[in-house]
Amino acid sequence: MKEASYYEVLEDGKVRCNLCPHHCVINPGKTGNCKVRKNVDGKLFSLVFGKPIAQSTDPIEKKPLFHFYPGSKAFSIATVGCNMHCLHCQNADISQVTRGIFPDKSVRPEQIVDAAKRSGAKSIAFTYTEPTIFYEYAFETAHLSHKEGLKNVFVTNGYIEQKPLEDIASVLDAANIDLKGMTDDFYKKVCGARLQPVLDAIKQYYELGIWIEITTLIIPGYNDDKEMLSEIARFIANIDSNIPWHVTGFYPTYKLTDVPPTQASSLEKAVNIGKKAGLQYVYQGNRRAGEDTFCPKCGKQLITRSGFFVSKNLTNQGKCPSCHTSIAGIHIK
């Protein structure tokens, strides 16, 4: 265990966690909403520091990040736990904590960095569950990895408070943030959270200079209507029309097994809505035809993605070879 950051001591041995917008008030011997931050004798501790449940080398496109060192590898790590409880969670076996799931073996931050370097990865991705809830582990690992010339990536639900995000921003290079819906009702019923903190975090990530891409999983009957998709697209475009938007297909899982898979026509509708809102880069995830990058000015195909194989047709300056338009992103050349 490691003493947690961002908490305050209350009366009667209670503590309040200020890492995420839940602001859990935790009694002695109990854990917060995420189940991995525990009050031990009036102090808050992280139960998952140095306890990764998963380590793997992935294509950066799997995050998905299409405009951040395309074609590179990311060394991915996760611990158990999450501060959302999505009915459709694809990683519920590790994100929704149950007793006995914590790994026995400890892996120090420097060991993660060493493993990432050996793998040939360009970056470390804090992913699969929710990096916010293993913040202390991610923070120390990210600082060490930057010193070794690696980049750092969050794949996140965006449910984090302002101060923790500010404090890690100097070593956080990119993030893919889920924008799951555009109503508070959706977030409360489907995710066990609130919408506004996510919107605030997306804006803050952008203002801090962290490269961001947004993902929306299209769930039939929940967030696939034209009005909601248009609101999401307009929100992103109002921040920056160069922010990539990934619309991906739902498959029945966890507690939403009675909902049908997303139809290709729904994804195509979302792509068209995004483009109509002025977004320059809209990707149709889980569908081969919708993952290539085109020049927003002349329409020339610039990056071809076949599965996770990437071929590029860009100048050394990251520009379209036909019309010389600069393509948004980091090291996109």
Secondary structure, 3 states (H helix, E strand, C coil): CEECCCEEECHHHCEEECCCCCCCEECCCCECCCCCEEEECCEEEECCCCCCCEEEEEEHHHCCCCCECCCCEEEEEECCCCCCCCCCCCCHHHHCCCCCCCCCCCCCHHHHHHHHHHHCCCEEEECCCCHHHHHHHHHHHHHHHHHCCCEEEEEECCCCCHHHHHHHHHHCCEEEEECCCCCHHHHHHHHCCCHHHHHHHHHHHHHCCCEEEEEEEECCCCCCCHHHHHHHHHHHHHHCCCCCEEEEECCCECCECCCCCCCHHHHHHHHHHHHHCCCCCEEECCCHHHCCEECCCCCCEEEEEECCEEEECCCCCCECCCCCCECCCECCC
